[in-house]
Amino acid sequence: MAGVKVSYIGALVLFATVPLFLVVSFILEYVGDRDYRDFKKQYDIKEDKDDKGSQ
């Protein structure tokens, strides 16, 4: 960014977007995992952890 003028507000917005992005991504991941757990619990789906895809 050599030669590019950035105001204090622009820098604040730039540095504030990174934590905001992390918080939003963690929330979306939590909601997705919660929905998946509820789906497995509702339909009584069990996953074999010993199998790991070998047939």
LUMDRENDREN-817501 format. One line per 8 residues: number of its first residue (from 1); their letters; for each residue x, z, y of C-alpha. Coordinates in nm, 4 decimals. Example, Ala and Ser with C-alpha at 12.3 -4.5 7.8 and 13.67 -1.06 7.14 Angstrom:
<atoms>
1 = AS = 1.2300:0.7800:-0.4500  1.3670:0.7140:-0.1060
</atoms>
This chain:
<atoms>
1 = MAGVKVSY = 0.0000:0.0000:0.0000  0.2890:-0.0604:0.2329  0.1672:-0.1623:0.5739  -0.1981:-0.0771:0.5096  -0.3484:0.1706:0.7538  -0.5677:0.4326:0.5904  -0.7690:0.6851:0.7868  -0.8025:1.0468:0.6813
9 = IGALVLFA = -1.1628:0.9895:0.5784  -1.0610:0.6867:0.3716  -0.7913:0.8884:0.1950  -1.0368:1.1734:0.1337  -1.2888:0.9324:-0.0189  -1.0150:0.7731:-0.2274  -0.8959:1.1065:-0.3687  -1.2500:1.2434:-0.4107
17 = TVPLFLVV = -1.3604:0.9540:-0.6308  -1.1198:1.0405:-0.9140  -1.2608:1.3910:-0.9869  -1.6123:1.2609:-0.9282  -1.5533:0.9858:-1.1849  -1.4184:1.2410:-1.4351  -1.7183:1.4722:-1.3899  -1.9667:1.1876:-1.4304
25 = SFILEYVG = -1.7885:1.0569:-1.7409  -1.7867:1.4029:-1.9039  -2.1583:1.4443:-1.8282  -2.2418:1.1054:-1.9794  -2.0343:1.1797:-2.2892  -2.2019:1.5197:-2.3311  -2.5511:1.3722:-2.2995  -2.4690:1.0965:-2.5504
33 = DRDYRDFK = -2.3252:1.3411:-2.8022  -2.6218:1.5746:-2.7566  -2.8676:1.2919:-2.8215  -2.6721:1.1865:-3.1315  -2.6662:1.5447:-3.2661  -3.0403:1.5805:-3.2025  -3.1063:1.2499:-3.3806  -2.9022:1.3587:-3.6868
41 = KQYDIKED = -3.0768:1.6963:-3.6896  -3.4247:1.5441:-3.6560  -3.3785:1.3020:-3.9451  -3.1565:1.5349:-4.1526  -2.8610:1.2949:-4.1632  -2.5490:1.4355:-4.3243  -2.2060:1.2778:-4.2917  -1.9480:1.3084:-4.5663
49 = KDDKGSQ = -1.6205:1.4156:-4.4073  -1.4295:1.3751:-4.7363  -1.5252:1.0100:-4.7856  -1.3736:0.8585:-4.4671  -1.4871:0.5062:-4.5608  -1.3073:0.4698:-4.8946  -1.5184:0.3032:-5.1632
</atoms>
